[in-house]
Amino acid sequence: MTFHSFLIKYAEIGLKGKNRYLFEDALVRQMEFALAKVEGQFKVRKEQGRIYVDCLSEYDYDETVEALQRVFGIAGICPVVVLEDEGFEKLGQDIVKYLRDLYGEFDKSFKVHARRGRKNYPMTSMELNAELGGVILNAFAACHVDVHEPQVLLCVEIREKIYVYSETIPGPGGMPVGTNGKAMLLLSGGIDSPVAGYMISKRGVQIDAVYFHAPPYTSERAKQKVVDLAKLVAKYSGPIRLHVVNFTDIQLYIYEKCPHDELTIIMRRYMMKIAEHFAKENNCLGLITGESIGQVASQTMHSLAATNEVCTLPVYRPVIGFDKQDIVDIALKINTYETSILPFEDCCTIFVAKHPVTKPNIKVIKRSETHLEEKIDQLMEEAISTTEIINIE
């Protein structure tokens, strides 16, 4: 069956007040961006409080729906057949053909929901509901009306043309990317941080990312793994500027000068400092991490407080209260899981103490960091100045 258009439904945007048009316009831009990569010609338009995607040429239905399902802000996608207004008798015939083409021998419970957007149409919405229901009952002996819990809700909208649809494909929900500022994601090769980036993007936040690379202890394949993860997240978030920081010298210096049980915490503190530098440089309003309370030693409440202490920007942790399986489920949904579990270690897993401190005292950590004063500022400047930037489309 050929659908001529898609009606796009949104949820939270509808709760906005006088600035709702800003969110609608952002949603339209995101849809145009997503559909630009789909073969075919499309026109995204707003009309009387609705957003439509008109299909102007032949197109791949599955590819089009998949592209729209990655656009945050869309709650539902309704494939629409557009009919000319040639009188009620012809409308009844077209409705019967629509149901037969879509469902075969139509034997389901149904309800007609007509909406008369053009008030000069000769029948009211209630009259359309009753008359079209009668046409369907006469055409299909096995179907029946159920106004409370129908298997098929047949929607008929009378506008300049007549729009018919009966399916709603779930969208990702959320808010259009770019409507809620920008943040910097600390992206590793693990399962959690790509999920954190996805979840923050879903709330309308544009993201950039920073990855800490430690050659030769981490391989080029580990770096490519993170690039691949960024590409998967970018399918939802839009373009990402990935900052690849060479962290080797800083890690070795910390390893040499600081107690090994504090290594992870001190390393994380310097990661946060560097990430915040790039966040401010790129007009970001916060940092994003994939930390979950108690998952590892560096993610206890005490450890999180110790890493937060070096930041002046807020740190957003969208998976903070999730069980591991909750995070894995989302990773599977957004297709990052298989890449995340590839056996290429990142710098966080190379220099790990056998018995890391789980309740670090900030005063003790700061005292240990005084051992770094001779060279740490220079090493930080070198790491920042030699950072590689990869534009992920």
Buried (B, 14 or more C-beta within 10 A) or exposed (E): EEBBBBBBBBBBBEEBEEEBEEBBEBBBBBBBBBBEEBEBEBEBEBEEEBBBBBBEEEBEBEBBBEBBBBBBBBBBBBBBBBBEBEEBEEBBEBBBBBBBEBBEEBEBBBBBBBEBBEEEBEBEBEBBBEBBBEBBEEBBEEBBBBEEEBBBBBBBBBBEEBBBBBBBBEBBBBBBBBBBEBBBBBBBBBBBBBBBBBBBBBBBBBBBBBBBBBEEBBBEEBBBBBBBBBBBBBBBBBBBBBBBBBBBBBBBBBBEBBEBBBBBBBBBBBBBBBBBBBBEEBEBBBBBBBBBBEBBBBBBEBBBEBBBEBBEBEBBBBBBEBEEEEBBEBBEEBEBBEBBEEEBBBBBBBBBBEEBBBEBEBEBBBEBBEBBEEBBEEBBEBBBEEBEEBEBE
